[in-house]
Amino acid sequence: MRQTILVLCCFLFLSNILQAQTSGTVKGYVTDTINHSTLTKASVSLLRAQDSILVKFTRAKENGSFELNNIKAGKFILLVSYPKYADFVDQFSVDSTKLIKDYGKINLEDKGRILSEIIIKGNRAAMKIKGDTLEFDPKAFKIEPNAKVEDLIKQFPGIQIDKDGKITAQGETVTKVLVDGEEFFGDDPTLVTKNLRADMVDKVQLYDKKSDQAAFTGIDDGQKTKTLNVKLKEDKKNGYFGKAELGIGTDKLYKGQAMFNKFWDKKKLAAYGIFGNTGQVGLGWGDKDKYGQSGYQVTDDGGIYFTNSGNDEFESWDGQFNGEGIPVAQTGGIHFDNKWNNDKESINVNYKIGDIKLSGNRNDINQQNLSSSSIYNTSDKNFEKNMTKNKLDLAYEIKIDSTLTLKLNVDGLFKKSNSSEEEMRKGTDEQGNQLNNLKQTTTNDVDDKTFNTNILLTKRLKKTGRTLSLNLSQSTTDSKGDGYLNSRAEFFTPSVISPDSTKVVDQYKVNNIGNTAFKSNLIYTEPLSKSLSVILNYGFNISNGKSDRKSFNLSPNGDYTVLDSIFSNNYELDQTINQVGAIFNYKKNKTVFNFGSKFSDVNFKQYDVYRDTSLKRKFVNYMPQITYQYNFKQRESLRLSYNGNNDQPTLEQIQPIPNNQNPLNTIVGNPNLDPSFKNSFRGSYYSYKVLSNQYFSINGSYNLTLNPIISNVITNDRGQSISQFENLKNKATTSYYLNTNFGRTIKAIDMNAGIGLSANKSLNYNYINTKLNQTKNSTYSFNLNLSKNKEKKYNFNASFGPTYNVADASINENSDSNGWGFNGNFWSSVQLPFKLEISTDGNYQYNGKTQVIQESFERFIWNASITKKFLKSDNLRVSITGRDLLNQNVGFNRSAFNGNINQSTYTTIQRYFMFSVSWDFSKMGGGDTKQN
């Protein structure tokens, strides 16, 4: 026994000696570069070089010295940081030949001083993860003089900006860009990204913006908006800056814009004006989902929102321009925000006015699949659209005391729109025999008015974590439209030249749609322990909606005064909802977990005024939710969530009135529709490593809808259809998307490279001639991203890769529309002597032929410009620009839905040349420098 103990002691002694011989030490002391004062408590981190995992950590002593011992052999990174000083980063090794690494004096440089030499031996952290927010540091990217925020964001990992300024982050569209957390003209992100100066930005944050009440209480109400927040440097918040540009081109094209911004104290004032007919003007007024007027849906929590399905002849055109047609636009706006009374009160006001005219033509080729055959339709359309819109929104907040806050939001919209369309349509069978022929003209005028008020009162009680909040909202919407429908449809027997039947519609239509909705939500939070809290809520909601649609036929004296009872209906829809819920929230260390549910008792009343019939129904809806988040470290995070909610049918789906806008497809409402239930799963993972500038992200969602509302279409052998909505029992519609991005800096060639993979798929159903049809739509894509930048010399960015589309329907084996495609984008600029700059960008698109569509589509849109800079700060520029130099910009779209395959070509802006002059001006921080 004694011998065993002796041997064990000798073994431990020798192990300690060997370990001491192979363990290293790192030491040094931290000082200020200029006055050499010690930086007490400076942060000293030892990271493993392989994956940047933290190995050891300490802080500098009072004399600035530090020492890290017992370091095993390997490669490491030393990171020394101190507030308001630039980081010191260095890589070193510990092995048997070098056990002590003595840095001696490490001098940190004050960030505010002008560096005469570079002391940082590594990369700056380009991205951090703070909770559910990604934060980008502009100092880690290369910013050219006169660059805009858009030029900065293009360099962020996982974010893309297309030629029109649309921002996509981790596969989702960014719909809001804030400035210092505040609305800045609200619904047009390009007004920030294309006009604010990049050198004014301190940091950029990316997150899902929650509602004000959800942000205060922590309870997820499902209202989320993908948002970028641009935080400005403090020294850039005093002064003014702006831009003016004017251009004239070939084919009578022109453009112009002006923007002025003044920041002083806590105030911001901005104004802009844009006009042109090139399609490059800012038209991103994102009101479509909020203000579209063709029908409304009452959500399970009592809210009403209007949908724009395209089936109503008098839908209110929202003014969006997606490249189809030739636009003539004039928009303008003014913004003001201020804080006063020691920041206890604040106000944010935005007013926008706009006018757009759009004209063009469109050609559609469609395959309508039936159970044993297909119908082939072709159509040609000419359209004219006009819209004038005024929008005002105001937000006022007051902190009544340290625990009580009141926030008021008011917004209003006044919009007039009119449109006219002429269409020629022809349908044939598989042998080419003509089945039908349609000639139709429609005109409409619509006036929309919307007014919304929202009040949020929040109170923090004495006990930490105990809060009370009350949210009250009132909305009123009114839409009045009238217009004419004139159509003549002819139907043919195969092999017979003359039509054997004709259907003529000549009507004047009047629509009057309106609704009011009141919502209330009271939330109480109670801490149960240091880590666990419960959130209780109660809501009472009332909504009243009315849809009065009248159709008038010609009278013998030529007036439209004869009411057509078949295509007229006055329908009312009322709801009263009581809602209760409880959510438990657990937060400890790196973990955040919440779960619970809300329950709604819904009293639903439908009233048919013309027929004096009513239908009362009662539902109990439930909305479960689960969220789990784990923050591994500052730059690595995992988030998973589940939400369930009921989707109520829209009024358009319920209202029992045939819609004869398209005589070849009459739509009939179904007042007996039940709600469907949607299950939504979402997940995301982010990781970023500083030294290699390596990022990895994966985002995905999966949706499963039970008792879905689908269409039931009956089509005869002449191509004439009648469709109605109904619930699908014992089947579920599903959809998912998956997006992943990986990238890093390739040091050998000083280039950033990344790959992106995405997949999305949807599985839907509809009945076609009593047979259940299953439609699959999928898109799979791969993207390779390359970028390289050499300051004051050149920059280059390219993204390209293949796509594979799947679109098939079970109803017909000949409906397969699977095919390959390819997309590529690039942009580049080169700085030349004499202040010349050449820039170019291009987009390549290829869509291969499919079983249904036997022709492939290919186009390459190439743009280029040469710019001469003037003045000392290069803020005066003269440019000659060529757009679509190869003259290939043909409007094109291909889609598949419910067994139908559709391909469209349309009028769009093609090749032109433009001469333009732009001037950027500024006076910031009390200085007199004129620069961009």
N, C-alpha and C positions, 0 to 999 in steps of 0.2 A: 504494500500500500504506500509506504514511504517512497519507494522507488518510482511509483506512478506519479505521485505528487511532485517529486523532484523533476521528472521528465516534463510534466505539464508546465511547471514554473519556468524551466529552461526554454520551452517552446514559446511561451508568452513573452519572455524577455527578448528572445531573438526576433520575434515578430515585431515587437515595439521598436527594436533597433532598425530592422529593415524598413518599417513604415516611416520612421523618422528620416531615414536616408532617402526615401522616395517621395516625401511630402515637401511642398514648397511654401514660400512666404512671399507675399506682395506687400510693399509698403511705400510710403511717400508722405508728402504733406501738401495741402491745398492752399493757394494764395490768390490774391487779386493781381492781375497783370500790371496795372499801373502803379498803385501804391504799395503792393506786396503785403497787404494786410492779410492775416489769416482768416479763412472762411470756416468758422466754427460750425460743426454739425452738417458739413457738406455731405451729400448722399454718395456712398461708394458701393457700387454693385459689381459683383463678379458673375459673369454669364458664361455658360458653356457655348463655345463657338459653333458647335454643330447645329444647335437648335435654339439658341438664345435663352435657354432655361436658366433661371436664377440659381446660383450655387451658394454664394455667400453674400452677406450684406452687412455694412457697418456705417457709422457716421464719423466724420473727422472730430478729433478731440479739440479742446479749447485752443491748443497751439497749432491746430490745423493738421496734425499728423494722423495717420491711420495705418493699420496693419491687419492683414488677413493671413491666418496660419492654417496649417494642416491641409494644404491644397494638394490633391492627388495629381499624378502626371496627366498631362493632356493639353489641349489648346483652349484658351480662354479669351474673354473680352472684358476689359475693365471700362466701366462707365462711371464717370464722376460728374455730378450735376449739383447746381445750386440756383435758387430762384434768381431770375433776371440775369443769369450768366449763361453763356454758350456752353454746351456739354463738351466734355473731353472723352473721347472714345479711342481705345487702342486694343490691338490684338497681340497676344503673346503666348508662349508655350512654357510648360514646366516639364522637365525630364531629369534624368540622373546627372546630366552635365550642367544643368542650370536650375538650381533649387530656390534661388532668391532673385526676385525681380524688384529692384529698388528704383522707383521713378524719381526719387528726389523731389524737387519742387515741381508741382503741377500748377501752372498759371491758368486761371480761368478768365476769359475775356467778357467784359460787360457788353450785353447785346446792344446797348445804346451807343457804343463807341464805334467809330469807323475802323475797321480792321486793316492794319497795314500788312499783316501776314496771316495765313490760315493756320490755326493750331488744332482744328478738329480733324482727327484722322479717321473719318468714317462718314456714314450717312446720317442725316437728320431723320427723326421719326416722322414719316410722311402721314401716318394714320394712327389714331388711338381709338379704343373702344371704351366708352363711358356708359355703362348700363346698356340701354338699347339704342345708343347713339354712336354713329361713326363720326369721328372728328378728323378733318384733314388740315395739315399745316402747310400753308402756301410757301413758307420759307424752304420747304424741302423740294420745291419744284422750280423750274426755270421760267421766269416771267420776263418777256421782252418789254422794252419801253413801249408805252401806248397800248399795252394789251388790255383786253376787257376780261370780266369775270368768266365769260364763256371760254376764252383761251386758257384760263387757269383750270377750269373744271374738266376740260378735255383730257388733261393729263392724269386725273385721279384714277386709281385702279378700280375697275368694275363699273365705271360710269362712261356712257357714250352720249354724244350729242350729234344729231343728224344735221343735214344742211339747212333745215328750217329752224333749228334751235331747239327741237324736242329733246328732252333729257330722259335717258333711261338709266336707272340704277339697279344693279342686280336683277335685271329682267323686268322691272316694274317702272311705269312712267311716273316721273316727278311732275306733279301738277301744281305745286306751290313753291315759290322761292321767297323767303322772308329776308328782311334786313334788320339785324339786331333783334330778331324774334318778333318783329312787327310786320303787319301787312304793308306791302309797297306796291300799290295798284292791284294787289290781290290776285287776279286770275290770269295774268299774262306773264309767265316766268321770264320771257325774253326781254321784258322791259328792264329787268335787273341784269340778266346775264350779258346782254348785248350793249349795255350802256354804262354800268358801273365800272370803275377802273380796278384792275386786278391789284395794283400796288396799294390800294386802300384797305385790302382785306387782311384781317388778323387770323381768322380761321373760318372753315366752312364745315357745317354739321349736317349730317344726313340721318333722318329718323322718320318714323311714322307719327305724324302729328295727331294727337288725340283731341277730343273735345275739351273745352275748358273745365267742365265738371269732372270728366274722367281724369284729367291731369291733376286735379286737386285731390280727389278721393282715392285714386288708384283703381277704381272699378272700371273695367273695360266695357264701354257701351257699343263697341263695334264701329264707331265713327273714326276712321283713320285715313290720313292723307299722306302719301309719300312726299316728303318735304325736304328742301335744302334751306338752311339758315346761314346767311352770309353775315358774319360778325366783323364790324369795321374796327380799324385801329383807332385808339383814342385821339391820337394827334391828327386824324383825318376827319374829325367830326366838327371842324370849325373852318368854314370857308365856303366856296362855291366851285362847281365844275359843271361842264355841259358839253354838248356836241351839236353841230349843225352840218347837214349834208344835203347836197342837191345834185341830181344826175339827170341826164337826158340821153336817150338812146335811139336806135333805129326802130322802124315800124311804129313810130309815134309813142314809144314807151318812155316813161319818166318815173322818178321817185324823189322823195324828199323827206327829211325828218329833222326835228330839233328837240333837244331835251335840256332842261336846266334844273340843277339841284343846288340847294343852299342849305348847309348845316350850320347851326349856331346854338350854343348852349345845349339844351335838351330838345331843340326843335329841328325838324326836317321839312323842307318845302321842295316839292318837285312838280314839274309840269312837262308835258310832251305833246308833240303833234306829229303825225305820220300821214303821208299821202303817197299814192302811186298806183300803177297798174302792172307791175312786174311780178306780183305774187310773192314778193320778198318782204312785204310790210307786215307789221305785227297784227295778227287777227286772232290771237289766242284767247278769246273771251270764253272761258270755260263754264258757260252757264247751261250747257245742253242738258246735263242730267238734272239740274236743279229747276230749270225753267221751261223745258219742253212741254207742249200743251196738248198732245193728241189724246191723252187719257191719263188717269191718275191711279196710283196704287196706294192702298192704305196699309202701312206696315204693321207688324204685330205689336209695336209699342205705341201705336196711335198716330204715327207721322204719316203725312201724305206727300208723295212726290210724283211728279208728272213724268210720263215716259213718252218717248218718240219712236213709235214702232214702224212708221212709214206706211201704215195701212190706211190712215185717215187722209182724205183729200185736202183737209184744211189744217194739217199740222203746221205749226208755227216754225218757219225756217229760223234757225238759231244764229245764222250769220257765219258759221264755221266755213273755212275754205280749206279743202283737202287736196288742192291741185287740180280739181275738175272744173274746167271753164276758164274764162278770162275775167279777172277781178278788177274793179276800180274801187279803191278804198280810201276813206279819210277817217282817221281816228284821232282822238286827243283825250287828255285827262290831266287832273291835278290832284296832288297828294299833300297832306299835311299831318304831322303828328308832333305831339309835345308832351312833356312831363313838367309838373310844377308842384308847389307846396311840398318841397322836400321829397319829391317823387311819389307823393301820396295820391296824386291825381294825374291822369293821362287821357289823351284823346287821339284818335286816329281816324282821319277822314279821307275817302277816295271818291272822286267823281270822274266818270268816263262817258264820252259821247262818241258815237261812231256811225258811219254810213258806208255801206258796201253794196255794189252792184255787180252781178255775176251773170255772164251769158256764155253759152256754149252748146255743144251737141254731144250725144252719147250713142254708141252702138253696143247692143247686147246680143250675145249668142247663148242660148240656154237649152239644156237637155233636161226634160221633165220625165223622170222614170216612173213607169207604171209596172204592174205586176208581171205583165207578159210582153210589154212593148215600151216604146219611148216616143215622146213628142218633142220635136225640135222647133224652137221658137227663135225668131230674130226680130229685133226692134231697133228703130232709129228715133231718137228724141232730140228736140231742140228746146232749150229752156232759157228763161229770163227771170232773175231773182233780184229783189231789192230789199234792203233792211236798214232801218234807222233805230238806234237804241240809245237810251240814256239810263245810266245806272249810278246810284249813290249808296254808299255804305258808311256807317259811322260806328265807332266803338269808343265808349267812355268808361273809365275805371276809376274808382275812388276807394282808398283804404281808410275807412271810417276811423278805425283805431288799429292797434297792432294785431288784433285777432279777427276783425270784421272787414270784409271786402265786398263791394258791389260792382258788378260789371254789366253794362248795357250795350247791346248790339242792335242796330237798326239798319235795314237796307231796303231799297226800293228799285223797281225796274219798270221802265216804260218802253215799249217796243212796238214798232209798226213794220210789218213786212208784207210784201206782195210778190206773187210769182205767176208765171204762165208757162205752159208746157204743151208742145205738140208731139204726138207719138204715132208712128206707123208700125204695126206689129203683124207678123205672119207666122202661122204654125203649120208644120208638115209632119207626116208620119215617117217611118223608117225607110219607106220606098220613095219619099220625096213628093207624095201626093199632098196637095193643099187641104188642110183641115179647117182653118179659120183665117180671117183677115180683120184687123182692127185699125180704125182711124179715130183718134181721140184728141180733144183739146180740153185743158182745164185751166182755170184762172182762180185765184183766191187773194183775199185781203184779210189780214189778221191784226188785231190790236190786243196786246198783252199788257197786263198790269199785275205787279206782284209787290206785296209789302210784308215784311217780316220783322218781328220784334222779339228779342230774347233778353231775359234778365237772369243773372246768376248771382246769388247771395251766398257767401261762404263764411263760416264762423269756426275758429279754432277755440275749443273749450280749454278749461284749466288743465285737465289731465293731458299729458303729452300723447299725441296720437288720436285723441278724441275730437271729432269734427262733426259739423252739421252743414249741409249745403242744400239750397233750394234753387231749382232751375224752372223758370216759367217761360213759355214761348207762345206766340200767337202769329199765325200766318194767314194771309188772305190772297187769293189768286183769282184773276178774272181774265178770260180769253174770249173775245168775240171775233168770229170770222164769217165771211160770206164769199161766194164765188159761183162759177158756172162749170157744169160738166156736160160736155157734148161729145157723144161717141156713137160710132156705128160699127157693129160687129157682124160679120158675115160668116156663115158656116157652110161647109161643103161636104158632099159625099165623095169618097175617093173615086178618081177617074172621071169626075164630072166637073166641067169648067165653070158652070154657073152656080152661084150659091143657092141652096134649097131652103135656107131660112136666114132671117136678118133680125138683129136686136138693136134698137135705137134708144138712146138715152139723151134727153135734152132737158136738163134740170137746173134750177137755181137753188143753192143750198145755203142754209144759215145755221151756224153753230154758236151756242152760248154755253161755255163751260166755266164753272167756278167752284171754289171750295174755300172753306175756312176750317182751321184746325187749332185747337188749344191743347197744349201739352204741359204737364207738370211732373217734376221728379224730385222727391225728397230723399236725401241720402244721409245716413248716420254711420260713422265709423267708431268702433270701440276696440281699444287694445286689450287683448286677453292675456298677453305676456310680452316680454321684450321682443319676441320673434313672431308672434301670432296676433292677428287682428281680424275682426269681422266687420263687414260692410253690409248694412241693411238699407233697403230702398223701397219706397212706395211711390207709385205714379198714378195719376188720374188724367185721362185724355178723352177729348171729345172731337169728333170730326164730322163735318157736313159737306157733302159734295153734290153737285148738280150738273147734268149733261143734257142739254136740250138741243136736239139735232132735227132740223126740218128740211124736207126736200119739196120743191114746188115744180109742177109741170106747167107747160104752156096752156093758157086758156084760149078759147076761140078768138078772142080779140088780140092775142099776141102778147099778153102779159103773163109773167110767171106767178100766178095766184092760186093755182089748184094744188092743194096739199096732197102729197103722195103718202098715204098712211103706212105703206109697206116699208118705205125707207125713211120714216120719221119716228122719233121717239123722244120722250122727256123722262129722264131717269134720275132718281135720287138715291144716294148711298150715304147712310149714317152709321157711325160707330161710337160706342161708349166702352171705355176700357179701364179696368182696375188692375194694377200690376204690383206685385210684391216680389222681393228677391233677397237672397243672402249670398254673399261672397266671402270666403275665408282667404286671408292673405298671410303667407309665411315668408319671412325674409330673415336670413341669417348667413353671415359671412358672404360667400360667393353665390348663394342660392336664393332665388325668388320663385315662389310657387303660390298660385292662387286658384281656387276652384269654387264652384257654386252654381246657382241657377236663378233665373227670374221666371215668374209665372204670371200669365195674363188671363183675365176673365173678359172675353170679348163678346159684346152684344152687337150683332150685325143686322142692319135693316136695309132692305132694298125696296124701293117703291117705284112702280111704273105709273106715271101720272096719267098718260093717255088711256091706259086700259084699267086704271084704278085698281091695280092688284099690288099686293105687297108680299114680301117674303122675309120672315124673321129667322135668324139663326144665332146660335151661341157656340163659341169655341173656348176651349181652355188651351192656351199656347204656353209652351215652356221653352226657355232659352238657356240651356246649360253652357258652361264655359270652363275651360281649364287652361292655365298658362304656366309653363315651367321655363325658367331661365337660369343658366349657370355661367358665371364669368370666370373662366379659368385663370385669366390674368388680364392686364390692361388692354392687351391687343388680341384677345381670343375669347369668343363668346358663343354660347349655344342657346337657342330659343325655340320652344315648341308650344303650340297652342291648338285648342279646339273650341269651336263655337257652333252652336246649333240654334236655328231660328226658323219660324214659319214664314213662308212667302205667300201673301194673300194674292188672289187673282186681281188683275187690273180691271178698271171699269170698262175698258174697251173689250176685254174678254167676256165680261158679264153681260153688258147691255144688249138686250134682245132686239137688235136692229140690224138688218142686212146692210152691209157696206158695199155699194155698187160702184165704187171708184174704178175698179177694174172689171168690166163686164165679163171677162173671161175667168174671173175668180171672185165670187161673191162670198163675203165673210159674214157669219152669223154668230151673235153672242150666245153665251150659255149662262143663265142666271143661277144654275145649280152647281157651279164650280166650288170645290173645297180648297182650302190652303194646301200647299205642299210643304214639306219639311226639308230644310237644307242643312247638311252636316259639312262643316268646313274645317279641314286640318291644315295647319301651316307650320313650317319649320325653317330655321336658318342657322347657319354656322359661319363665323368669320374668324379669320386668323391673319395676323400680319407680323412679319419679322423685320426689324429695323435695318440691320446691317446689309442684308441682301436685297432690301426693298421687295420682299416676297410676300404676296398676299394670296389668300385662298378663301373663296366664299361659295356657299351652296345655299340656294333658296328653293323652296318647293311648296306646293299646296295640292290638296286633293279635296274635291267636292263631290258629295253624294246626295242626290235629291230624291226623297221618297214621295210617292203620290204626285209625281210631276204633272204639270199642265202641258198638254201636247195638242197638236192640231189633228183633226180628222178630216181628210180631204176626199171627196168623191169627184172623179173626173170621168166625163163621158168620152165617147170615141171621136168627138169633134174638138176636144181640148178645152171644154168648158167645165169649170170646177166650182164646187161649193164646199166651203171649209168651216169648221166649228171647233172650238176648244173644248177639251174634256180632260178629266184626270185619268192617269194611267195607273191601274191597280197592279200590284204584285211585280212591278218593275221599277228600276231606279235609273235615272240619268246620272252620268259621272263625267268628271273632267279633272285633269291635273296639269300642272306645269312644273318643270324642274329646270333650274338654271344654275350653272356653276362656272366660276372664273378662277383661273390660276395665272399668276404672272410674277416675274422677278426681273431684276437688272442683270444682264449678261455683261460682267465687268470687262471681259477680254475685248469686246467691241463697243463698250459703253452704250448699250442699247437696251431699252425695256421691251420685254417680250411677254406675251400672255396668250392663253387659249381660253375659249369659252365654249361650253356645251349647253345646249338647251333642247328641251323636248316638251311638247304639250299635246294633249289628246282629249277629245271629247266624244262621248257616246250618247246619242240622242235617239228618240223614237218619234214616229208619227204614223197614223193610219193612212194608207193609200188604197182606196176602193175596198175598204173593210179589212185589209191585210196589214198586219203590224210590220212596219219597216224600221230597221235599225241602221242608223247612219254613223259611220266612224270618220272623224276628221283628226288628223295628226300632222304635226310638223316636227322634224328633227333637224337640228343644224349644228354645225361646227364652225368656230371662228378662230382665226389666228390674228393677233394684234401685235404690231411692231411700231415702235416709236423711237426716235433719236433726235436729240436737240443739242446744238452747239451754239452757245450764247453769242448773239450778234453776228452769227454766220448763217445758220440754217436750222430748220426743224422739219421733221417728217413724221407722219402718222398714217398707218394703213391697217385696215381690218377687212378680212376676206375669208370665205369658206363656203362649202356646199350646204344645200338643204335637201331634204327628202319629204315630200308631201304625200299623205295618204288620205283619200276621199272616196269612200265607196258606200253603197247602200245594199242591204240584203234583198230588197224588193226586186232587183234586176241584176243579173250577173254581168250585164254589159255596162253597168254604171261605174266601173272601176276608173278612177281618175288619179291613179298614183303616178308620181313622176319626180324626177330630179330637178334641182335648180341650183343656182349659184349667185351669190351676192358679194360685191366687193366695194369698198370705199377707201379713198385716200385723200389726204390734203398735205400740202407742203409749201414752204416759202424759203426763199434764198435772199440774203442781204448782199447787195452789190455795192461797188464804190459809187460815189456821188449821190449817196442817199437814195439809191434805187432799190426796189424790192419786187421780186417776181413771186407770185403765189399761184397755185393751181390746185384744183380738187376734182375728183371724178367719182362717178357711181356706175357700177356695172351690174346689170340684172339679166339673168337667164332663167327661163322657165321651159322645161322640156315638154315635148308632146306626150300625151297620155292616150289611153284607150279611147276616151271620149273625144278629147281635143287633139286632132291629128297634126296641128301645127305648133312648132315651138316659138317662143318669143325671146328676143334678145335686144338689148339696147345698152349703149354706153354714153353717159352724159358727162361731158368734159367741160370744165370752166377754167378760165385763166385770167389773170390781171397783172398789169405792171403799174407800180406806184412810185411816184417821186415825192420825197418828203422835203419840206421847207421849214425854215426858222430853226433856231438853236435847239429847241426841244422836240423837233420833228412833229409838231402838232398840227401843221397844215399839210394836207395830202391831196395830190391830184392823181386820179387813177383812170385807166382805160381798161374796161372789163369786157370779156367775151363770155356769154353764157350759152351753153349747149353748142359748142363749137362744131360738133359733128352733125348737128341737126337731127338728133335721134330721140328727142324727148316726146315720145308718144304716150299719152295717158293709158294705163293698162292695169287691169285687176282681174284676178281669177279666184273663184270661191266655190264652195259646195255646202249645201245645207238641205236637210230633210229629203235626201235622194235627188236633189236638183243640182246640176253642174252649171255654173254661170261664168262667162268670160266677157269683160267689158273693155271697150276702148273709148276714149273721150278726148275732147278738145283740151289742150293745155298749152302753156307758153313754151314756144320753141326758140331757136337760136336768135340772139340779138347782141348788139354791142352797145356799150354805154360809157359815156364820159362823165365823171363825177368829181366833185370837190368836197372835201370834208375838213372841218376845223374843230379841234378839241381845245377847250380852254379850262383853266382852273386857277384858283387862288386859295390854297389850303394852309391851315395852321398859322395864319397871320403873315405868310410869306407872299412874295410877288411873282413866284415862278409860274410861268405859263407852260403847262404840259398836259399830257393826256392823263 
